[in-house]
Amino acid sequence: MKTVSQTATKVVAEMVTDIPHKRVGILGGTFNPPHLGHLIMAQQVGDQLGLDEVRFMPDAQPPHVDEKKTIAAVDRKNMVERAIADNPLFKLETAELKRGGKSYTYDTIKALKAQHPEVQYYFIIGGDMVDYLHTWYRIDDLVKLVTFVGIKRTGYPTTSQYPVMWVDAPLVDISSTQIRQKISRGHTVRYLVPAAVEDYIKEHQLYEPTN
Ligand code: ATP
């Protein structure tokens, strides 16, 4: 016969395992290259939602931007690693790079959830993406698996037909496109990307006109 305290321990244990007990933010992107806008949004969401960690997840091949000039996935991964190295809240998530092919968020989250059902995921997206959620693969199923967190982006609306938790962060008008253009025109990107990313870009001569 079980004692009262044994029963109580079991009930508490069941409660603990039923309730998601790790809260993880995911910032998916091409990171071609990572810039200060990415770091600021990740930090603001992590802080304001009290997340345990925020993972930067480079895609293998973005589903919506096939025409975009991309560089080797390994360079994008290396730059993300350098960009987040000094921040204990930030981690690298390689799920999509490892899987390869088109990176559909639904597939990725499904796989992550299967491995770690106890984790509650917060998927962080910029205002430009929020506007296109209706085009995402299996979006109606995806909204049941994650909480979308939106960050305002200059020039984009803050409305959505899907549930989005908006987090108030400073508007940062930096984009990877802008960074690539500046470099290809011989302009500086100092203070727009972390110094370690600027060094990596120079060392590997990325985005220069000859590439
Ligand atoms: P590109 O200019 O090449 O399209 P990007 O600057 O949008 O790139 P991504 O790696 O595609 O960078 O973005 C990853 C995520 O970060 C996306 O959800 C995007 O909306 C968001 N994001 C990027 N920059 C900002 C910014 N300055 N403000 C708010 N959200 C941003």
Residues whose N, C-alpha, C, O or C-beta is under 5 A from the ligand:
A	BS01	ATP	G28 G29 T30 F31 N32 G37 H38 I124 I125 G126 G127 D128 M129 I151 K152 R153 V172 D173 I174 S175 S176 T177
